[in-house]
Amino acid sequence: MAGQGASPQREMRRRNLSRVLHAVAEQGPCSRAALATRLGLTRTAVSTLVEELLRGGLLAEEGTTPPGGAGGGPGRPGTALALTDRGPCGLGAEIGVDHLAVCAVDPRGEVRARARLESDGRNSDPVVVLARLRTLVDEVARQARELGLRPVRLAVAVPGLVARGTSTVVRAPNLGWHDTDLAGALAGAGAGAEAEAGVGVGVGASASAGERGLPADGGSTRVKGNSTRAGDRSARAEGSAGRALPLIVDNEANFGALAELWLDSGRVPRDFVHVSAEVGIGAAVVLSGELLRGTRGFAGELGHVPVHPDGPRCVCGGRGCLEQYAGEVALLRAAGLRTDGPRDAALTALSERAAGGDTRTRDALEEAGTALGIALAGTVNLLDPRALVLGGALAPLANWLLPALERELRGRTAAPGVPPALVVSGLGAEGPLLGAAYAAVRLVLDDPLSYQA
């Protein structure tokens, strides 16, 4: 594992092993010769690195590659190298206002197991919610082990502020949580039978894991592209016997932005603002492929930017916040729909009414788009991003939100020319969960020496 006091030779070896893994992840199955060309290393050096990764269970050989073809190199056909679909996996979890979800992702970026529980989290007891989440984590970890996978990290997405460098949710207004540390409640989650065998994992994180973050050099077959940091938030909570399983806790909008960056790098540039919605509205700012976190880790609270300073009181204590006009509850109320029933059914009804031309619903969405445009115009003027990405519950409503949003951006953006590109997320509500799981497994690609098969 990289860290203070590591020798230059070990650090170079770690970096080159990581470069090989990320190159295979980005390019797909490829030969040693193709890797040498791509990385600018000698074939001998690449072969040495590949053999170590094969022995470590992080690469697998799969057939041959044609000479000169995709993934091949000059000369004779080569053996195709690919990321393994066994061995280490990342566990991603999401705490939503109306649900809990967990999934396991293998080194190839494939979702291999998942579980979901409908759960009302409004003004909830964190002890109860985290106990339910731990049960889901244990179930998904069990499913993963049955597939020959071994959980190595757990990343949890939460709809609230997380103190930088910790696993503490400082404030989650829509959950009613304050100063809630997740590490203790999740200690030992995912250990299962492995702990009994003496090779189990608890929940925790070393300081070096937290400091290292995610300095990625590439992506996987699904996790493509750029580098960023999602590992700032980690803490140690010793669990059952065996190695500790690092715990990463981050805001759901941040994980959603990472998912966009890694999964859709063809459409999403390295400079963008990701806007997501569940019950509240969150945002994440990515500049040059790096998350902008802020001094305390609280950057991106777009939902609490005031758009009408004398407007209604918000749960955060302010007035006229964006959430009061473009949040789900505000939208449903303005459209004349119930806010106390199943969330998915209400959002489906909202979309169906809008598609059917219901005037009240269309007016509600236009007002929400206007409020979004006002808030995002300030963001654009301040940061000058290349794109704005609409994710979460906003994505399926984009057809009715975008006209008013674009109108406000054009009228309020100070810079000449066209405003940033507006991109509708293809991940939608899945973004935070997928981003969390991919963040967990990418840490193995970033530091192969931290994993022993």
N, C-alpha and C positions, 0 to 999 in steps of 0.2 A: 504494500500500500504506500502511495506517495505520502510524504509528510516531512516535517522538520528533521534534519539530520540524515536524510536519504542521500546515498552517494550519487555523484554525477552519473556513474555508469548505470546504476539501478534506475535512476530517473530517466535516462535515455532509453533503456530497455523498456520501461513501462510505457513511455510515450510511443515508441515504435510498435509495440504490441497493440496499443490502442489504435494507432494509425492503420494497421493492417485490418483490425476488426471493423473499423468505421469504413474503410475502403470496400470491404466485402459487403457490408451492410448497404452502402450507397449504390454499388454497381450491381449487386446480385452475384450469383455463382460465377467465379472467375478463376483463372489459372495463376500459378505462381509467377509466370512470366508477365502476365497482365498487371499483377500487383506491383512487380518491380518497376515496370514502366510508369505506372500511375504514381507511385510514391517516390520515384527517383532514387531507389536503393538498388544494390547489386542483387542478382538472383540468389547468390549464396546467403546474403544477409536475410532476404525474404524467406528463403527455405528454412533457415534456422528459426526465425520467428514463427513461421507457420507450424513447424514441428512442435514447438512449445505449446502453441495454442491447440493443436490437435491432441496432445497429451493431456492438456488441461481441460479438455471437453468443451471448448468454446467454438471450435471449428469442426466441420465434418467434410469428408470427401464424398462427392456425388457425381459419378460418371466422368465424362471427358468433355473438354471444350474444343471446338474446331479451331485449327490454326487460322489466325487472322480474323476470326469471327468475334461476336460479342462475348466478352469475358475471356477470350483467348489471347494468344500472343503470337509472335512470329515463329516459324519453324513447325515442329511436330505438335500434334494435339497434346493438351495438358489436362491434368486432373482438375476437375471443377471443385473449388472450395466454396463452402457456404456456411453461414452461421448455423449452429446446432439448434434443433428444435427440442432438445432435452437439456438437462443441467440447470443453470440458474434461470430464475424468472423473477419478475417484479410484480408486486401486489399493489394495485391502486384502489383507493377507497374514496367514496364521496359521501359527505353528510349534507343532505339536502333538507329543505324545509318540510318536504312531504315524502321523503324517501331516504333510504340508505342503499348504497350499491358498492360492490367490490368486484374486481376482475383481476386475472393473472395474465401476464404478457410474457412470452418467451423471448429469447435473444433476437429472433427474427422480426419481432414486433407484432406477432400474431396473438390475438386474444384467444386463450385456451380454456379458460374457465371463468364463470361469472355467477353472481347471485345478487338479488335485489329484494328489498323489503319495503313495502309502503308503510310509512311511519310519519305521524304528525309531529313535527319538531317545533312548532310554534310555542314559545314560552315553556320549553321542555326542561326536564331534569337531565343534565348532562350525564349523570351516573347511569341512568336508565338507557339513554341513547347510546352511549359508548359501550355498554354491556351488550346491546343488540348488535352493534357494529363488530365487536370482537367475535361474536358468534358467527357472523357472516364471513369475517376474515378467516377464521378457523375452517369453515366449510370450503371456501375457495382454495385455501392452502391444501386441504385434504384432496380435493379434486386434482390440483396441480401435481401433487406427489404421485397420484395414481397414474399420471401421464408421463412420469419420469422426470418431472421438474422439481426444482428445489428453490423455495422462496428465499431471496437474499435481502430484500428491502421492502418496506411498506411506506407508501406515500399517501397522505390523506388530504383531500380537498375540502375546504370548509367555506361557508358563506359569511366570512367575517374577517376582522383584522387579526393577523398573526404577528406577534412580536418577532422581529428579526433575530435569527440565531437561536430560536427556541421552538418548543412545541405548544406554546401557550396561545390560546385564542383570547385576545384582549377584549374584544367586543364583537358579538354577532347579534345585531339588533333583532333580526327576524327569527332567531332562535331563542332570544332572551338570555344569552350566555355572556358572562363577564369573567375575565381572568381564569379561564378554564384550561388546565394543563392536560393534554391528551396522553402523555407518555405513561403516566402511572396506570390509567384505566386500560391501556392497550398492552401493558407489559406481558410478554409471553404469547401474544396473539400470533397465530400461524405456526407455533412450535409443534403441536400435535405429537404424533408418534416419534418424530425425529428426536425430540428431547428425551424420550424414554430410551432411545437407542444410544444416547450420549453424543449425538451429532446435531442436536436440535438448535433452534435459534430462538432467542428472546426478542424483545423489542428494545431498541436503543440506537445510539449512534455515537461514534467516536468523534472527537473534536476535528480530526483530520477529514472525516467524511463530511462534516458540516462546512468546513472551510473550503474543501475542494469543490463542492458544488457540482456543476455539470459543464466543464470546459470541453464540449464535444467537438470532434473533428469532422463528423459526418452524420450519417443516419443509418437506419436499417431499411429493409425492403419496404417498410411502410413509414418508417420514421426517417425522413430524408432531410438533409440540408444542414442547417446552420447551428452555430454554437450559442449557448446561453447559460444562465446559472439558475438552477432551481433548488439547490441543496443548501441554501443559506440557513434554512429553518430546520434544525434538528436538535435532539436532546437525548440523553442517555436515561433509559429506564430499564434496569436489569430485570430480565424475566427468568425463565426456566433455564435448565442446564444447557451448555453449549455456547456457540458464538452468538453475539448480539445481532439482532436484525435492525439495521438503522431505520429510524423513523423520520420521515420528512413531512412536515405539516405546512401547507401553504394555502393562500386564498384561491378559491375556485376559479376566479377570472384569470389568475396567473397561470394555473395549469391549463385552462382553456386556450390561452394564448400560445403556450408551448406546444399544445397539440396542433394548432393551426400552423405554427412555424415548422414543425417536424413532418406533419402529415400532408401538408398542402403547399410545399415550398414553391411549386410551380406557379401558383396564383398569388401567394402571399409573399411580399418582399421582406427584407430584413429590417425595415422601419415601418411600423404600423401601430395602430391603437386597436385593441380588441375590446369590443363592448359586448357583454353578455348579460342575460337576464334569467333569473329564476323568479323568486318572489321579489327580490330586490334587483338593483342594477349595479353591476361591477364593471371595471375596466382594467386592462393591463397595457402598459406601454412597453413596446419593444423597439430599441434603437440599436442599429448595427448588430442585430441578432442577440442583444442582451436585454434582459428584463430590467426596467428602471424600478427600483424598489423603494427609494427614499431612505432617509436617515434611520427611521424606526421600522421600515418595512411596510409602511401604510400607503404607499403610492397607489393610485388607481381608483380611489373612491368616487367615481363619476356620479354614482347615484345620489350623492349628497352634495353635489354642486348646486347652489341655488339658481333656479332659472326665473323665479318670480319671488323676490325677497320678502314680500308681504303675503305670500301664499300660506297654505295650511301647514300646521305643525307636523313635523316628521318624527319618526321613532328615534332618530339620532339626536333630537332636541332642537334642530334648526327649523327654518320655515322655507316653504316654497322649493324644496329639493326636487331634483329631477324625478326621483322615485314617485313623488306625489302626482306626477303627470304621465309618466311613461312606464312605471312599474306595473306588474301584473294586476295587482289589486285595483290600482287606479284605472287601468284599462277596462277591466271587467265591470267595475262599477259604472264607468262612463258609458259602457255599451249596454247597460241594463241587465247584466248577467250576475248570477250568484257568485259570491266569493268564499262561501263556507262549505262548498261541496268538493268533490274530487277535482284536483287541479288539471289533470290531463283532459278530462271531459269538458271542463270549462274553456280551456284553450282551443280544443277542437271546435266547440260551438262558436267561439269567437271567429276563428278562421272561416268556418262555414257561412256564418252570417255575412262576413266581409265579402266572401266570394259570391254570395247571393245578392249583393248590392244593398244590404240593409243600411239605411241612411245613418241611423244612430251609431252603428258600429263603425262605419266609415269615418264619421266625424270624430269619434273617439280615437281612432288610429291616426287621423290627421293631426289632432292635438298632441298626441304622443310623439309623432314624428317631428312636429314643430319644436317641442321641448327638447328632444334629442338633438336637433339641429342647433339650437341655441347653446346647449352645453358643449357640444362637440366643436362648435365654431371657436370657442375660447381655447379648447385643447389644440385645435389646428393652428391657431395663431401663436400659441406658446411653443409648440413642439415641431410643427411643420413635417408631419409624417407623410409617407408616400401613399398610405392606404388606411382606411377605416374598415374594420371587419365586424360585421354584425353576427353574433353567435347566440347560443342558448335559445330561449323562447322567442327572441327577436327574429331569428332566421326565418321561420315559416311565415312571419307577418311582414316580411321585407317589402313585398309588392305594394302594400298600402302605407308603409312607413316612409319609404324612400322618397317619394315626390316632395313631401313637406320637408323632410330632412335636407334634401339637396337644395331646395329653395332657400332655406335658412343659411346653409353653408355658403352659397353663392352671394347672398346679401350681406354676410357678416365676416367673411374671410378677408383679411387685410391684404394678403399677398396677391399680386396680379396673376392672371391665368386661371386655369381650371383648378378646382379644389381637389383634394386627394381622391384616389379611386375608392369607390364603395364596393366592398366584397362581401357577399353573403356566404357565411360558413356552410360547408357541406357536412360538418360534424354535428351542428346543432347542440342539443342538450347533452350529447355524449362527450363533448369536448373535455370538460374538467376531469371526468373519470379516466378517459383515455390518456390525457396528459399526465395525470398522476402515475398511472401504471408505466407509461413509457419513460417518465423521469426516473422511476425506480430501476428499471432494467438497463437504462442507458449508463448508469453509474458503473455497471460491470464492463461495458464497452470502453468507458473512459479510463478505467483502472483495472485491467485484467488481473494484475498481481494481487488485488484484494480478494479474488475469488479462487478457491481451491476446489476442484471437482471431487 
